[in-house]
Amino acid sequence: MPEIRPIKDLRNTTEISELCHKSKEPIFITKNGYGDLVIMSMETYERKLAKVDLYKKLAEAENQIENGEMLLDAESVFKDLREKHVKE
């Protein structure tokens, strides 16, 4: 369930900050009964950006598959990475 708070609650910055960190979700701020702002912790923001980036990359990969573009074999990619970065 989303957390919705009136804009006057922003006066208590400590409480809002703690709520953002505790809930790990965006907090929706209303003004005169209508949606106005969304606030969140930096951790939540970075997590949301990472998700968007992941979805973007997955969409690009699906487009490549549909267009028949050359795909890399996972085994050979991991083999090359091990040879390049793993020192025995």
N, C-alpha and C positions, 0 to 999 in steps of 0.2 A: 504494500500500500504506500503510495507516494506521500512524503511529508510536505504539507502545505502550511505556510505561515504567512501572517499579514506583515506588511513592510515595517510596521512599528516594532516588530520583534528584532529587527536589525540593530536597534539601539543597544541591545545586550549582546555585544560581539562575542564575549567569552562563551555564552550559552549556545549561540549559533555555531561557533567554531567547533565546540565539543559535539554538537549534534551532527555536524557534517562528518566529523571523523568517526563517530560512533556508528552512524547509519551506513556509511560507505556508499551512499546514494545521493543523487542531486536533491536539493531542497528547493521547492517551488515557492516563490514569494509573490503574494498578491498585493495589488494596490486598488483600493475602492472595489474590492470583490472580484477583480479581473487579474489574470496572470500577467506578471510584469517582469520578473527576473527568475533566473535559476542560479543557485550557488552550490558549490561542492568543494571538497578538499582537493588539494593538489594530487594526492594519490588516486582519488576517484577520477579526476580529469585525465591523468596520464593513462589510467586503465581504459577509459573510454576511447582515447585517441589510439591506443594500441589495438583495440577491437576494430575500430574503423579502418586502420591500416591493414589489419589481417583480412577483413572482408574485401577490401580493395584488391589485395594481392590474390585472393581466391577467385574473384571475378575475372581478373586478368588471366589467371591460369585456365579458367573455364573457357574464356574466349580463345585462348591459344589452342586448346584441345578442339574446340568446335571448328576453328579455321585450319586445322590440320598442320599447325606449325610444329617444327621439330621439337620433340621433348627429350629431356635428358633421362637416362636410366639411373635410378636411385643408387643401385649398387656401385656403379662406376663413379658417381659423384662422391659417395662416402669413401670409396677406396682412394680417390684422388685427395680428398681432405685429410684422410689418415696419413697418407704418404707425405703430404705437405706440412702437417702440423703436429703429428705424433712422433716424438723422438724416443726410440727404444734404447 
